[in-house]
Amino acid sequence: MNNITPLPAVQPPMERRAAALADIQQMHEDLNEAHEHIGQLKADLNRETDRCTLLVEERNRYRHDALVYRDKLVELATSMSNIGLMTVAAQEIMRVAQELTAKDTPTDTAGSK
């Protein structure tokens, strides 16, 4: 039950050299293909890096615009609140002035005939 693998036949030295040279040539071609593939991957990586850089710059620009917009909205809200407070104060002044005007005006109902 022992499987004995036969030894390969001894090849002449020229055939071994030719086979070795063919193997070396194939490895050289594989290496060149690998270098080309690596070059393409590097180009793809650079392109994606540039795209990410552009997206980050665009995000930063939108973020800056949003902060400016928010600051302007806070400024507007503050101004509107101040206007509202001044309106309440003005209403109180007008109420007092109307009361004073109503007291100062003589009510002459009998002599207006």
N, CA, C and O atoms as a MOPAC input file, in Angstrom:
PM7 MOZYME 1SCF
protein

 N      0.79900 1    -1.17500 1     0.00000 1
 C      0.00000 1     0.00000 1     0.00000 1
 C      0.85000 1     1.25100 1     0.00000 1
 O      0.33000 1     2.36500 1     0.04700 1
 N      2.05900 1     1.08100 1    -0.04900 1
 C      2.93600 1     2.24400 1    -0.13100 1
 C      2.95100 1     2.75500 1    -1.55400 1
 O      3.21600 1     2.01800 1    -2.50300 1
 N      2.66200 1     4.03000 1    -1.67400 1
 C      2.74000 1     4.64500 1    -2.99200 1
 C      4.11200 1     5.25900 1    -3.14200 1
 O      4.48400 1     6.18200 1    -2.41700 1
 N      4.80200 1     4.76900 1    -4.02500 1
 C      6.13800 1     5.29100 1    -4.27200 1
 C      6.05000 1     6.12600 1    -5.53800 1
 O      5.67400 1     5.64900 1    -6.60900 1
 N      6.41000 1     7.38500 1    -5.37200 1
 C      6.38900 1     8.24500 1    -6.55000 1
 C      7.70700 1     8.07700 1    -7.27600 1
 O      8.78400 1     8.14900 1    -6.68400 1
 N      7.59500 1     7.85700 1    -8.53500 1
 C      8.83700 1     7.67100 1    -9.27200 1
 C      9.59900 1     8.97700 1    -9.37100 1
 O      8.99200 1    10.04600 1    -9.43000 1
 N     10.88400 1     8.90400 1    -9.38900 1
 C     11.71600 1    10.08800 1    -9.51800 1
 C     11.57200 1    10.63200 1   -10.94100 1
 O     11.48500 1     9.86100 1   -11.89600 1
 N     11.54800 1    11.92900 1   -11.07600 1
 C     11.43500 1    12.47300 1   -12.42500 1
 C     12.67100 1    12.12100 1   -13.22200 1
 O     13.78000 1    11.96500 1   -12.71100 1
 N     12.41500 1    12.01300 1   -14.45100 1
 C     13.53100 1    11.66600 1   -15.32400 1
 C     14.49800 1    12.82700 1   -15.36800 1
 O     14.09000 1    13.98700 1   -15.41700 1
 N     15.71400 1    12.52900 1   -15.35000 1
 C     16.74600 1    13.55200 1   -15.36700 1
 C     16.74900 1    14.19500 1   -16.74600 1
 O     16.87100 1    13.53400 1   -17.77700 1
 N     16.60200 1    15.55900 1   -16.71100 1
 C     16.58800 1    16.28000 1   -17.96700 1
 C     17.99900 1    16.71500 1   -18.31400 1
 O     18.84100 1    16.92000 1   -17.44000 1
 N     18.22800 1    16.84500 1   -19.56300 1
 C     19.55500 1    17.34500 1   -19.94600 1
 C     19.71600 1    18.78400 1   -19.47800 1
 O     18.71800 1    19.48200 1   -19.29900 1
 N     20.94400 1    19.24500 1   -19.27700 1
 C     21.18600 1    20.59700 1   -18.74100 1
 C     20.59200 1    21.70500 1   -19.61200 1
 O     20.15500 1    22.71500 1   -19.06100 1
 N     20.55200 1    21.57900 1   -20.90000 1
 C     20.00300 1    22.62700 1   -21.77100 1
 C     18.50200 1    22.77900 1   -21.55900 1
 O     17.98100 1    23.89400 1   -21.56900 1
 N     17.80900 1    21.66100 1   -21.36900 1
 C     16.37100 1    21.73300 1   -21.13400 1
 C     16.06800 1    22.35800 1   -19.77200 1
 O     15.10200 1    23.10800 1   -19.63400 1
 N     16.88900 1    22.05000 1   -18.77000 1
 C     16.70800 1    22.65100 1   -17.44500 1
 C     16.93100 1    24.15600 1   -17.50300 1
 O     16.18900 1    24.93000 1   -16.89900 1
 N     17.95600 1    24.55800 1   -18.23300 1
 C     18.22500 1    25.98800 1   -18.38700 1
 C     17.06900 1    26.67000 1   -19.11400 1
 O     16.64500 1    27.76200 1   -18.73500 1
 N     16.56800 1    26.02400 1   -20.14800 1
 C     15.46300 1    26.59900 1   -20.90100 1
 C     14.22400 1    26.71600 1   -20.01400 1
 O     13.52400 1    27.72800 1   -20.05100 1
 N     13.95600 1    25.68200 1   -19.21800 1
 C     12.80400 1    25.72300 1   -18.32300 1
 C     12.98600 1    26.80800 1   -17.26200 1
 O     12.04800 1    27.54200 1   -16.95100 1
 N     14.20100 1    26.90500 1   -16.70700 1
 C     14.48300 1    27.93500 1   -15.70500 1
 C     14.35600 1    29.32400 1   -16.31800 1
 O     13.80300 1    30.23100 1   -15.69600 1
 N     14.86500 1    29.49500 1   -17.52900 1
 C     14.77300 1    30.77600 1   -18.21700 1
 C     13.30800 1    31.13200 1   -18.50100 1
 O     12.91000 1    32.28900 1   -18.36500 1
 N     12.51700 1    30.13800 1   -18.89300 1
 C     11.09200 1    30.37600 1   -19.13200 1
 C     10.39700 1    30.77800 1   -17.83100 1
 O      9.55200 1    31.67400 1   -17.83200 1
 N     10.74900 1    30.11900 1   -16.71300 1
 C     10.18000 1    30.48200 1   -15.41500 1
 C     10.57400 1    31.90600 1   -15.02900 1
 O      9.74200 1    32.67300 1   -14.54500 1
 N     11.82300 1    32.25400 1   -15.24100 1
 C     12.30000 1    33.60200 1   -14.91800 1
 C     11.58100 1    34.63600 1   -15.77600 1
 O     11.18100 1    35.69100 1   -15.28400 1
 N     11.42100 1    34.32900 1   -17.05800 1
 C     10.72400 1    35.24300 1   -17.96400 1
 C      9.27400 1    35.43500 1   -17.51000 1
 O      8.76200 1    36.55400 1   -17.53000 1
 N      8.61600 1    34.35100 1   -17.10100 1
 C      7.23200 1    34.44100 1   -16.62100 1
 C      7.16400 1    35.27200 1   -15.34700 1
 O      6.26400 1    36.09900 1   -15.20000 1
 N      8.10400 1    35.06700 1   -14.42200 1
 C      8.13000 1    35.84200 1   -13.18500 1
 C      8.36900 1    37.31700 1   -13.49100 1
 O      7.78600 1    38.18300 1   -12.83900 1
 N      9.20900 1    37.61100 1   -14.46600 1
 C      9.48900 1    38.98900 1   -14.86000 1
 C      8.21700 1    39.64500 1   -15.41500 1
 O      7.91300 1    40.79200 1   -15.08700 1
 N      7.49000 1    38.92400 1   -16.24100 1
 C      6.23800 1    39.45100 1   -16.79000 1
 C      5.21100 1    39.67500 1   -15.68000 1
 O      4.51200 1    40.68800 1   -15.66600 1
 N      5.12800 1    38.71900 1   -14.75100 1
 C      4.21100 1    38.86700 1   -13.61500 1
 C      4.59000 1    40.09100 1   -12.78000 1
 O      3.71900 1    40.83300 1   -12.32400 1
 N      5.89100 1    40.29500 1   -12.58200 1
 C      6.36300 1    41.44600 1   -11.80400 1
 C      6.00300 1    42.75200 1   -12.51000 1
 O      5.56200 1    43.70300 1   -11.86500 1
 N      6.18800 1    42.80200 1   -13.82700 1
 C      5.82500 1    44.00300 1   -14.58500 1
 C      4.32400 1    44.28000 1   -14.48600 1
 O      3.91200 1    45.42700 1   -14.31300 1
 N      3.50800 1    43.22900 1   -14.59400 1
 C      2.06100 1    43.38700 1   -14.45200 1
 C      1.70900 1    43.89700 1   -13.05900 1
 O      0.83400 1    44.74900 1   -12.90900 1
 N      2.39100 1    43.37600 1   -12.04400 1
 C      2.14000 1    43.81700 1   -10.67100 1
 C      2.50800 1    45.29100 1   -10.50300 1
 O      1.79200 1    46.03800 1    -9.83600 1
 N      3.62600 1    45.71200 1   -11.10700 1
 C      4.02700 1    47.12500 1   -11.03800 1
 C      2.99700 1    48.01700 1   -11.72800 1
 O      2.67700 1    49.09700 1   -11.23200 1
 N      2.48400 1    47.57200 1   -12.86200 1
 C      1.45600 1    48.34800 1   -13.56200 1
 C      0.19300 1    48.45300 1   -12.71000 1
 O     -0.42300 1    49.51500 1   -12.61100 1
 N     -0.17600 1    47.33800 1   -12.10300 1
 C     -1.37000 1    47.33200 1   -11.24500 1
 C     -1.16400 1    48.25100 1   -10.03800 1
 O     -2.07300 1    48.98700 1    -9.65400 1
 N      0.01000 1    48.21000 1    -9.45200 1
 C      0.32000 1    49.07600 1    -8.31000 1
 C      0.26600 1    50.54100 1    -8.73200 1
 O     -0.26300 1    51.38200 1    -8.00500 1
 N      0.81700 1    50.84600 1    -9.91200 1
 C      0.75400 1    52.21600 1   -10.41600 1
 C     -0.68000 1    52.69300 1   -10.59200 1
 O     -1.00700 1    53.82800 1   -10.24600 1
 N     -1.53600 1    51.82800 1   -11.13100 1
 C     -2.94800 1    52.18900 1   -11.30500 1
 C     -3.62500 1    52.40000 1    -9.96000 1
 O     -4.41500 1    53.33100 1    -9.80000 1
 N     -3.31900 1    51.53800 1    -8.98900 1
 C     -3.90500 1    51.69900 1    -7.65500 1
 C     -3.44000 1    53.00100 1    -6.99900 1
 O     -4.22400 1    53.67400 1    -6.32900 1
 N     -2.16800 1    53.35600 1    -7.19100 1
 C     -1.67000 1    54.62000 1    -6.64200 1
 C     -2.39200 1    55.80400 1    -7.28800 1
 O     -2.75600 1    56.75700 1    -6.59900 1
 N     -2.60000 1    55.74800 1    -8.59400 1
 C     -3.31800 1    56.82700 1    -9.28600 1
 C     -4.74800 1    56.92300 1    -8.75800 1
 O     -5.25500 1    58.02100 1    -8.52700 1
 N     -5.40100 1    55.76900 1    -8.56500 1
 C     -6.76400 1    55.76600 1    -8.01400 1
 C     -6.78400 1    56.35000 1    -6.60700 1
 O     -7.67900 1    57.11700 1    -6.25400 1
 N     -5.78400 1    55.97600 1    -5.80700 1
 C     -5.70600 1    56.48600 1    -4.43900 1
 C     -5.51500 1    57.99800 1    -4.44000 1
 O     -6.15100 1    58.69900 1    -3.65300 1
 N     -4.65300 1    58.50600 1    -5.30700 1
 C     -4.44500 1    59.95500 1    -5.38600 1
 C     -5.72200 1    60.67100 1    -5.80700 1
 O     -6.04700 1    61.72900 1    -5.26800 1
 N     -6.44500 1    60.10300 1    -6.76400 1
 C     -7.69700 1    60.70200 1    -7.21600 1
 C     -8.71900 1    60.73900 1    -6.08100 1
 O     -9.39700 1    61.74800 1    -5.88500 1
 N     -8.82900 1    59.64100 1    -5.33500 1
 C     -9.78100 1    59.60400 1    -4.22400 1
 C     -9.35600 1    60.54800 1    -3.09600 1
 O    -10.20000 1    61.15800 1    -2.44100 1
 N     -8.05000 1    60.66500 1    -2.87400 1
 C     -7.55900 1    61.60100 1    -1.86700 1
 C     -7.91800 1    63.02900 1    -2.25500 1
 O     -8.34900 1    63.81600 1    -1.41200 1
 N     -7.74100 1    63.36200 1    -3.52500 1
 C     -8.11700 1    64.69500 1    -4.00300 1
 C     -9.61200 1    64.92900 1    -3.83700 1
 O    -10.03300 1    66.01700 1    -3.44500 1
 N    -10.40700 1    63.92200 1    -4.13000 1
 C    -11.85600 1    64.04200 1    -3.98500 1
 C    -12.22800 1    64.26800 1    -2.51700 1
 O    -13.09300 1    65.09000 1    -2.21500 1
 N    -11.58300 1    63.54700 1    -1.61500 1
 C    -11.85000 1    63.73500 1    -0.18500 1
 C    -11.45000 1    65.14000 1     0.26200 1
 O    -12.14900 1    65.76900 1     1.05700 1
 N    -10.32800 1    65.62200 1    -0.25200 1
 C     -9.87800 1    66.97000 1     0.08400 1
 C    -10.90600 1    68.00000 1    -0.36700 1
 O    -11.22400 1    68.92900 1     0.37500 1
 N    -11.42300 1    67.83700 1    -1.57900 1
 C    -12.43900 1    68.76600 1    -2.08300 1
 C    -13.70400 1    68.71100 1    -1.23700 1
 O    -14.31000 1    69.74500 1    -0.95500 1
 N    -14.10600 1    67.50300 1    -0.83100 1
 C    -15.30000 1    67.37800 1     0.00200 1
 C    -15.10400 1    68.02800 1     1.36700 1
 O    -16.02300 1    68.65100 1     1.89900 1
 N    -13.91500 1    67.88400 1     1.93100 1
 C    -13.64000 1    68.48900 1     3.23300 1
 C    -13.65400 1    70.01200 1     3.10800 1
 O    -14.18900 1    70.70400 1     3.97400 1
 N    -13.06200 1    70.53800 1     2.02000 1
 C    -13.07800 1    71.98800 1     1.81500 1
 C    -14.50300 1    72.50200 1     1.63800 1
 O    -14.85100 1    73.56000 1     2.16200 1
 N    -15.32600 1    71.76000 1     0.90300 1
 C    -16.70900 1    72.16400 1     0.70000 1
 C    -17.48300 1    72.11400 1     2.02000 1
 O    -18.27600 1    73.00800 1     2.31400 1
 N    -17.25000 1    71.07500 1     2.80300 1
 C    -17.90000 1    70.97200 1     4.11400 1
 C    -17.50500 1    72.13200 1     5.00900 1
 O    -18.35000 1    72.70500 1     5.69600 1
 N    -16.22000 1    72.48200 1     5.00400 1
 C    -15.75200 1    73.59900 1     5.82100 1
 C    -16.38800 1    74.91800 1     5.38200 1
 O    -16.73300 1    75.75800 1     6.21200 1
 N    -16.54000 1    75.08800 1     4.06400 1
 C    -17.16900 1    76.30600 1     3.55300 1
 C    -18.62500 1    76.37600 1     4.00800 1
 O    -19.08000 1    77.42600 1     4.46300 1
 N    -19.36500 1    75.26000 1     3.89000 1
 C    -20.75500 1    75.23900 1     4.34100 1
 C    -20.85100 1    75.45500 1     5.84800 1
 O    -21.76100 1    76.13400 1     6.32300 1
 N    -19.93100 1    74.88800 1     6.58800 1
 C    -19.93100 1    75.05500 1     8.04100 1
 C    -19.71600 1    76.52400 1     8.39500 1
 O    -20.39600 1    77.06400 1     9.26800 1
 N    -18.76600 1    77.16900 1     7.71300 1
 C    -18.48900 1    78.58400 1     7.96500 1
 C    -19.72200 1    79.42300 1     7.62700 1
 O    -20.10400 1    80.30700 1     8.39400 1
 N    -20.34200 1    79.14500 1     6.48000 1
 C    -21.54300 1    79.88400 1     6.09200 1
 C    -22.66300 1    79.67700 1     7.10500 1
 O    -23.39500 1    80.61500 1     7.42100 1
 N    -22.80100 1    78.46700 1     7.61200 1
 C    -23.84000 1    78.17600 1     8.59900 1
 C    -23.58600 1    78.94300 1     9.89500 1
 O    -24.52500 1    79.43400 1    10.52100 1
 N    -22.32100 1    79.04600 1    10.29600 1
 C    -22.00400 1    79.79400 1    11.51200 1
 C    -22.30600 1    81.28000 1    11.33200 1
 O    -22.84400 1    81.91900 1    12.23600 1
 N    -21.96100 1    81.83000 1    10.17100 1
 C    -22.26500 1    83.23800 1     9.90100 1
 C    -23.77600 1    83.45200 1     9.91100 1
 O    -24.27300 1    84.41700 1    10.49300 1
 N    -24.50100 1    82.54100 1     9.25800 1
 C    -25.96800 1    82.64400 1     9.19900 1
 C    -26.56600 1    82.57400 1    10.60500 1
 O    -27.47100 1    83.34000 1    10.93700 1
 N    -26.06100 1    81.65900 1    11.42300 1
 C    -26.56800 1    81.52600 1    12.79200 1
 C    -26.30600 1    82.79800 1    13.59400 1
 O    -27.17400 1    83.25900 1    14.33600 1
 N    -25.09600 1    83.36900 1    13.44100 1
 C    -24.78100 1    84.60700 1    14.15500 1
 C    -25.71900 1    85.73000 1    13.73700 1
 O    -26.16300 1    86.51200 1    14.57700 1
 N    -26.02500 1    85.81800 1    12.44200 1
 C    -26.93600 1    86.85800 1    11.96300 1
 C    -28.35100 1    86.62700 1    12.50000 1
 O    -29.05300 1    87.57900 1    12.84300 1
 N    -28.76300 1    85.35700 1    12.57000 1
 C    -30.08300 1    85.06100 1    13.12300 1
 C    -30.16500 1    85.42100 1    14.60500 1
 O    -31.19300 1    85.92500 1    15.05900 1
 N    -29.10600 1    85.17200 1    15.36100 1
 C    -29.08900 1    85.54100 1    16.77500 1
 C    -29.15600 1    87.05800 1    16.91200 1
 O    -29.86000 1    87.58200 1    17.77500 1
 N    -28.41600 1    87.75600 1    16.05300 1
 C    -28.43600 1    89.22100 1    16.07800 1
 C    -29.85000 1    89.73600 1    15.75400 1
 O    -30.34100 1    90.65300 1    16.41300 1
 N    -30.48900 1    89.15500 1    14.75800 1
 C    -31.84400 1    89.54800 1    14.38500 1
 C    -32.83500 1    89.26800 1    15.51500 1
 O    -33.68700 1    90.10200 1    15.82100 1
 N    -32.71900 1    88.09400 1    16.13100 1
 C    -33.62000 1    87.74400 1    17.22900 1
 C    -33.43700 1    88.70300 1    18.40000 1
 O    -34.41200 1    89.09000 1    19.04400 1
 N    -32.20600 1    89.08400 1    18.67800 1
 C    -31.94400 1    90.02800 1    19.75700 1
 C    -32.57600 1    91.38600 1    19.45200 1
 O    -33.19800 1    92.00500 1    20.31500 1
 N    -32.40300 1    91.83600 1    18.20500 1
 C    -32.99900 1    93.12000 1    17.81600 1
 C    -34.51800 1    93.06500 1    17.91800 1
 O    -35.14300 1    94.01200 1    18.39600 1
 N    -35.10900 1    91.97300 1    17.47600 1
 C    -36.57100 1    91.85000 1    17.53800 1
 C    -37.04900 1    91.79400 1    18.98600 1
 O    -38.10200 1    92.34300 1    19.30800 1
 N    -36.30300 1    91.15000 1    19.84400 1
 C    -36.67100 1    91.11200 1    21.26800 1
 C    -36.59600 1    92.50300 1    21.87100 1
 O    -37.46000 1    92.89900 1    22.65300 1
 N    -35.55500 1    93.24600 1    21.50100 1
 C    -35.43000 1    94.62200 1    21.99500 1
 C    -36.59100 1    95.47700 1    21.49700 1
 O    -37.13500 1    96.29200 1    22.24200 1
 N    -36.96700 1    95.28500 1    20.23300 1
 C    -38.11000 1    96.01800 1    19.68700 1
 C    -39.37200 1    95.66600 1    20.46400 1
 O    -40.17300 1    96.54300 1    20.78700 1
 N    -39.54500 1    94.39300 1    20.76000 1
 C    -40.71300 1    93.97400 1    21.53500 1
 C    -40.73000 1    94.60500 1    22.91300 1
 O    -41.78500 1    95.03800 1    23.37800 1
 N    -39.58000 1    94.66700 1    23.57800 1
 C    -39.52400 1    95.28600 1    24.90900 1
 C    -39.80900 1    96.77300 1    24.82600 1
 O    -40.49900 1    97.32400 1    25.68500 1
 N    -39.28000 1    97.43500 1    23.79100 1
 C    -39.54900 1    98.86100 1    23.63100 1
 C    -41.02000 1    99.09400 1    23.31900 1
 O    -41.58600 1   100.10400 1    23.73800 1
 N    -41.64700 1    98.17700 1    22.59200 1
 C    -43.07100 1    98.31000 1    22.28000 1
 C    -43.90400 1    98.20400 1    23.54300 1
 O    -44.85700 1    98.96100 1    23.72900 1
 N    -43.55300 1    97.27600 1    24.40300 1
 C    -44.28100 1    97.13400 1    25.67800 1
 C    -44.13600 1    98.40800 1    26.49300 1
 O    -45.10900 1    98.89500 1    27.06800 1
 N    -42.91200 1    98.95400 1    26.54400 1
 C    -42.69600 1   100.20300 1    27.28600 1
 C    -43.47000 1   101.34600 1    26.64100 1
 O    -44.03900 1   102.17700 1    27.35000 1
 N    -43.50200 1   101.40400 1    25.31700 1
 C    -44.23100 1   102.46000 1    24.60900 1
 C    -45.72700 1   102.32700 1    24.85300 1
 O    -46.41500 1   103.34000 1    24.98200 1
 N    -46.24400 1   101.11400 1    24.91900 1
 C    -47.66200 1   100.92100 1    25.19900 1
 C    -48.01600 1   101.45600 1    26.58700 1
 O    -49.06200 1   102.07500 1    26.78400 1
 N    -47.12800 1   101.20300 1    27.53100 1
 C    -47.37000 1   101.69500 1    28.89400 1
 C    -47.37000 1   103.21900 1    28.90600 1
 O    -48.20900 1   103.84000 1    29.55900 1
 N    -46.42800 1   103.81900 1    28.18000 1
 C    -46.36400 1   105.28500 1    28.10000 1
 C    -47.63100 1   105.82700 1    27.44500 1
 O    -48.20500 1   106.80500 1    27.92400 1
 N    -48.06800 1   105.20500 1    26.36300 1
 C    -49.27500 1   105.65600 1    25.66700 1
 C    -50.51800 1   105.50600 1    26.55800 1
 O    -51.40500 1   106.35900 1    26.53700 1
 N    -50.57500 1   104.43200 1    27.32700 1
 C    -51.71000 1   104.23600 1    28.23000 1
 C    -51.75700 1   105.35200 1    29.27800 1
 O    -52.81400 1   105.91400 1    29.56100 1
 N    -50.58700 1   105.65700 1    29.84300 1
 C    -50.53100 1   106.72400 1    30.85400 1
 C    -50.89600 1   108.06000 1    30.21200 1
 O    -51.63300 1   108.85400 1    30.79600 1
 N    -50.36900 1   108.31000 1    28.98900 1
 C    -50.67800 1   109.57700 1    28.31000 1
 C    -52.16000 1   109.68600 1    28.00100 1
 O    -52.74000 1   110.76400 1    28.13400 1
 N    -52.77200 1   108.60600 1    27.59900 1
 C    -54.21800 1   108.63500 1    27.31900 1
 C    -55.01700 1   108.85600 1    28.58300 1
 O    -56.02800 1   109.55800 1    28.56100 1
 N    -54.58600 1   108.27400 1    29.67600 1
 C    -55.27900 1   108.49400 1    30.95100 1
 C    -55.16500 1   109.95700 1    31.36700 1
 O    -56.13100 1   110.57000 1    31.82200 1
 N    -53.94300 1   110.50600 1    31.19900 1
 C    -53.75000 1   111.91500 1    31.55800 1
 C    -54.56200 1   112.82100 1    30.64800 1
 O    -55.14500 1   113.80500 1    31.10300 1
 N    -54.60100 1   112.49200 1    29.36800 1
 C    -55.35900 1   113.29600 1    28.42000 1
 C    -56.84700 1   113.20800 1    28.73900 1
 O    -57.56200 1   114.20300 1    28.62500 1
 N    -57.30800 1   112.05900 1    29.12700 1
 C    -58.71900 1   111.88300 1    29.45300 1
 C    -59.08500 1   112.66900 1    30.70400 1
 O    -60.20600 1   113.16900 1    30.79400 1
 N    -58.18700 1   112.79800 1    31.66500 1
 C    -58.44500 1   113.53600 1    32.88900 1
 C    -58.39900 1   115.04200 1    32.63300 1
 O    -59.17000 1   115.80000 1    33.22100 1
 N    -57.48700 1   115.47400 1    31.74800 1
 C    -57.31500 1   116.90100 1    31.49200 1
 C    -58.41700 1   117.46900 1    30.60500 1
 O    -58.67400 1   118.67200 1    30.65400 1
 N    -59.05500 1   116.66500 1    29.82100 1
 C    -60.08400 1   117.15500 1    28.91200 1
 C    -61.36900 1   117.38300 1    29.70600 1
 O    -61.87400 1   116.47800 1    30.37100 1
 N    -61.88200 1   118.59400 1    29.62300 1
 C    -63.14100 1   118.83200 1    30.34400 1
 C    -64.29000 1   118.16400 1    29.61300 1
 O    -64.37700 1   118.21100 1    28.38600 1
 N    -65.12100 1   117.57600 1    30.34200 1
 C    -66.28600 1   116.95100 1    29.74300 1
 C    -67.44900 1   117.93600 1    29.85000 1
 O    -68.11000 1   118.03300 1    30.88400 1
 N    -67.67400 1   118.64000 1    28.79100 1
 C    -68.72900 1   119.66600 1    28.77300 1
 C    -69.89600 1   119.14000 1    27.98900 1
 O    -70.02500 1   119.42600 1    26.79800 1
 N    -70.73000 1   118.39600 1    28.61500 1
 C    -71.88800 1   117.85400 1    27.93100 1
 C    -73.07200 1   118.80500 1    28.02400 1
 O    -73.94600 1   118.78300 1    27.15700 1
 N    -73.11700 1   119.62700 1    29.04000 1
 C    -74.27300 1   120.49400 1    29.22100 1
 C    -74.17100 1   121.74500 1    28.38100 1
 O    -75.20600 1   122.26000 1    27.95800 1
 N    -72.99400 1   122.26300 1    28.11500 1
 C    -72.85700 1   123.52900 1    27.41900 1
 C    -72.65900 1   123.40800 1    25.93500 1
 O    -72.34500 1   124.41300 1    25.29700 1
 N    -72.81500 1   122.28400 1    25.36000 1
 C    -72.56600 1   122.14000 1    23.92400 1
 C    -73.85500 1   122.21800 1    23.12300 1
 O    -73.96400 1   121.53900 1    22.10200 1
 N    -74.78400 1   122.97100 1    23.51400 1
 C    -76.04100 1   123.06700 1    22.78600 1
 C    -75.95100 1   124.05100 1    21.73600 1
 O    -76.92200 1   124.27200 1    21.01200 1

